Each structure stands twice: as C-alpha cells, then as structure tokens.
Amino acid sequence: MNEQTQPATVRVFIALAPPDHAKDELARELRPAYDTHPHMRWNRIEDWHITLAFLGELPAETVPLLRSPLADLAADHQPPRLALRGSGNFDDRVLWTGIDGDLDELYMLAADVRTAVKGCGVAFEDRPLRPHLTLARARRGDRSSAGEIAAGLAGFTGLRWPAERLHLVGSNVGRSRGPIHYRDIEAWALGNGNFAGS
C-alpha cells in the first residue's frame, strides 16, 4: 500500500561523503564532546556529508531529470583529495568541521554540479560554497556549547582521502518531528571518464 503513496516533493541535495575511516577518525576526536554535551542534537555519523548544492523541496518527478547530467559530470571529474580539519560554528548553534585538501577541484566540481542542475531547469538558492560537515546543532537558547566543542577540535587534522562518489541525496526534513535521516537516491563514481590533459 505504502509504495503507491509516494511523496509529491522530495528534499534534495548533492554532496560528497567522507569514507568510513575518515569519519571514524573524527568520531574518536569527538567522543569526549558526546559525553560532555549530550544535549546537543548530534548528526548521525552515517549522515555526515559535504553539500555541493542544496536544491530544497523538488517535485518528485523532477529528480530523475538530474540523473543523466550528474552521471556524465561525475565521470568527467577526478576525485578531489580532501581531509577533515579544524572546527567552528555558524550562528553560535551549528557545529561543523572544515574541509582541507584539493579545494580548487572541490569548488570546480560544485560549480559544475550547480550548472548541470540549472541546465535541468531546476531553480534553487545558489548560496556561496562553504565546504564543511555539519556535526551537531545546539538547542535554542544554548549559545555556548557549539563554541566550546569547536575550540576543542580546532587543532584536528584528519588524513587525506579521495572523494570517490557524487551523491544525490534525499531527506525527510519537514515530514516528522524526529531526527533528520538522509538516503542516497543515487551515487556515481567520480573519474571514470576520459581525462583530457589531467
């Protein structure tokens, strides 16, 4: 029965994801903060991602239009080598870790992704790219926890890894009061095309 009741819209973004060993490395570093700040709304480790383009709520029938352009684009880009590094917070509430490594390649990949999405006729808010992983959100009124945890993570530098896949991700935001969950709609290997001059 449920298979027939597909949602009319899907909340969608396009992202890269760190490999498990990079997530484990950061999770070990965060372990003390999980204990000292249990009231933070911690993102699930399996949901950690680097957003390249946030498309917001799209009509469900629009999503398949993105598949072919994104598959072609992924094939044409070498995997950027990235690392998780340092920490900070947005608006005193959102805790993040930063991204280091082949940032020129990362910015080019994001620009090409956004161009491909626009080429499909999908309108979205084209915000400047600030590469990061969101780790947690403080509860309303808590202006200090995110900063305290970020200060403890400031010196963190993870090992480098190749971002091997481009992910088209859907989320359940706005559909329930529970935690946000993400699922891959599809993912494509980066760099399986022919490279001219690279």
C-alpha positions as CSV (number, residue, x, y, z in Angstrom):
1,M,0.0,0.0,0.0
2,N,2.7,2.5,1.0
3,E,4.5,2.0,-2.3
4,Q,1.7,3.8,-4.0
5,T,1.8,6.9,-1.8
6,Q,5.0,8.5,-3.0
7,P,5.5,12.0,-1.6
8,A,4.8,14.7,-4.1
9,T,8.0,16.5,-3.2
10,V,11.5,15.4,-2.1
11,R,14.1,17.5,-0.2
12,V,17.2,17.0,-2.2
13,F,20.9,18.0,-2.2
14,I,24.1,16.9,-4.0
15,A,27.1,16.0,-1.8
16,L,30.3,14.2,-1.3
17,A,30.8,11.9,1.7
18,P,33.9,11.1,3.6
19,P,34.9,7.4,3.7
20,D,34.3,5.4,6.9
21,H,38.0,5.6,8.1
22,A,37.8,9.4,7.9
23,K,34.5,9.5,9.8
24,D,35.9,7.1,12.4
25,E,39.0,9.3,12.9
26,L,36.8,12.4,13.6
27,A,34.3,10.4,15.7
28,R,37.2,9.4,18.0
29,E,38.1,13.0,18.4
30,L,34.5,13.9,19.2
31,R,33.9,11.2,21.7
32,P,34.7,13.4,24.8
33,A,32.2,16.0,23.5
34,Y,29.5,13.4,23.1
35,D,29.9,12.8,26.8
36,T,30.2,16.4,28.0
37,H,27.5,17.8,25.7
38,P,24.8,15.1,25.4
39,H,22.1,17.8,25.0
40,M,23.5,18.7,21.6
41,R,21.5,17.3,18.6
42,W,24.3,15.2,17.1
43,N,24.0,14.2,13.5
44,R,24.3,10.5,12.8
45,I,27.9,9.7,11.6
46,E,26.5,7.8,8.6
47,D,24.8,11.1,7.5
48,W,27.9,13.3,7.5
49,H,28.3,14.9,4.1
50,I,29.8,17.9,2.3
51,T,27.0,19.7,0.5
52,L,27.9,20.9,-3.0
53,A,24.4,22.1,-3.9
54,F,21.2,22.3,-1.8
55,L,18.2,22.1,-4.0
56,G,15.5,22.1,-1.3
57,E,12.0,20.7,-2.0
58,L,11.6,19.4,-5.5
59,P,8.7,17.8,-7.2
60,A,9.4,14.0,-7.1
61,E,9.1,13.8,-10.9
62,T,11.9,16.3,-11.4
63,V,14.5,14.2,-9.6
64,P,15.0,11.6,-12.4
65,L,16.0,14.5,-14.8
66,L,19.1,15.1,-12.7
67,R,20.5,11.6,-13.1
68,S,22.0,11.6,-16.6
69,P,23.7,15.1,-16.3
70,L,25.1,14.2,-12.9
71,A,26.4,10.8,-14.1
72,D,28.2,12.5,-17.0
73,L,29.6,15.2,-14.8
74,A,30.9,12.7,-12.2
75,A,32.7,10.7,-15.0
76,D,34.5,13.9,-16.1
77,H,35.9,14.9,-12.7
78,Q,38.9,13.3,-10.9
79,P,38.1,12.5,-7.2
80,P,39.4,15.5,-5.2
81,R,41.7,14.5,-2.3
82,L,40.2,16.0,0.9
83,A,40.7,16.0,4.6
84,L,38.6,17.0,7.6
85,R,40.2,19.8,9.5
86,G,39.5,22.1,12.4
87,S,36.1,23.3,13.6
88,G,33.9,26.2,14.1
89,N,30.2,27.2,14.4
90,F,27.6,29.1,12.5
91,D,25.3,31.5,14.5
92,D,26.6,30.0,17.8
93,R,24.5,27.0,17.3
94,V,25.7,24.8,14.3
95,L,28.9,22.9,15.0
96,W,31.0,22.0,11.9
97,T,34.3,20.6,10.9
98,G,36.1,22.2,7.9
99,I,37.4,20.7,4.7
100,D,41.1,20.9,3.5
101,G,42.9,19.5,0.5
102,D,42.1,19.9,-3.2
103,L,39.8,22.9,-2.7
104,D,40.2,24.2,-6.2
105,E,38.9,20.9,-7.6
106,L,36.1,20.9,-5.0
107,Y,34.9,24.4,-6.0
108,M,35.1,23.4,-9.7
109,L,33.1,20.3,-9.1
110,A,30.5,22.3,-7.1
111,A,30.2,24.9,-9.8
112,D,29.8,22.2,-12.5
113,V,27.1,20.5,-10.4
114,R,25.2,23.8,-10.0
115,T,25.4,24.5,-13.7
116,A,24.1,21.0,-14.5
117,V,21.2,21.4,-12.1
118,K,20.3,24.7,-13.7
119,G,20.6,23.1,-17.1
120,C,17.8,20.7,-16.0
121,G,15.5,23.7,-15.3
122,V,15.7,23.3,-11.5
123,A,15.6,26.6,-9.7
124,F,17.4,26.7,-6.3
125,E,19.1,29.2,-4.0
126,D,22.7,29.3,-5.3
127,R,24.5,30.1,-2.0
128,P,28.3,30.5,-1.9
129,L,30.0,27.2,-1.2
130,R,31.4,26.9,2.3
131,P,32.8,23.4,2.4
132,H,32.1,21.8,5.8
133,L,30.5,18.8,7.6
134,T,27.7,19.7,10.0
135,L,28.2,17.7,13.2
136,A,25.6,18.9,15.6
137,R,23.1,21.7,16.4
138,A,22.7,23.3,19.9
139,R,19.2,23.6,21.3
140,R,17.6,27.0,21.2
141,G,18.9,29.3,23.8
142,D,22.2,27.4,24.1
143,R,24.8,29.9,22.8
144,S,28.0,28.3,24.2
145,S,28.1,24.6,23.6
146,A,28.9,24.7,19.9
147,G,31.8,27.2,20.5
148,E,33.2,25.1,23.4
149,I,33.3,21.9,21.3
150,A,34.7,23.8,18.3
151,A,37.5,25.2,20.4
152,G,38.4,21.6,21.5
153,L,38.5,20.5,17.8
154,A,40.4,23.5,16.4
155,G,43.7,21.6,16.1
156,F,42.2,18.5,14.5
157,T,43.6,17.5,11.1
158,G,42.5,14.2,9.6
159,L,44.2,12.1,7.0
160,R,43.6,12.8,3.3
161,W,41.2,10.7,1.3
162,P,39.8,10.7,-2.3
163,A,36.1,11.7,-2.5
164,E,35.2,8.8,-4.8
165,R,31.5,9.3,-5.4
166,L,29.0,12.1,-6.1
167,H,25.8,11.6,-4.1
168,L,22.2,12.7,-4.9
169,V,20.6,12.6,-1.5
170,G,17.0,12.9,-0.3
171,S,16.0,13.7,3.3
172,N,12.8,13.5,5.3
173,V,13.1,17.1,6.7
174,G,9.7,18.6,7.5
175,R,7.9,15.3,7.4
176,S,8.3,14.3,11.0
177,R,9.3,15.6,14.4
178,G,12.1,13.0,14.7
179,P,15.7,13.3,13.7
180,I,16.6,14.1,10.1
181,H,17.5,11.0,8.0
182,Y,19.2,11.0,4.7
183,R,19.2,8.4,1.9
184,D,21.1,8.2,-1.3
185,I,18.8,8.4,-4.3
186,E,21.8,7.6,-6.4
187,A,25.6,7.9,-6.4
188,W,28.1,7.9,-9.2
189,A,31.8,7.2,-9.2
190,L,34.0,10.2,-9.9
191,G,36.6,10.0,-12.6
192,N,35.6,7.0,-14.7
193,G,35.6,9.1,-17.8
194,N,38.5,10.1,-20.2
195,F,40.6,13.0,-18.9
196,A,42.0,15.4,-21.4
197,G,45.3,16.8,-20.1
198,S,44.9,15.7,-16.5
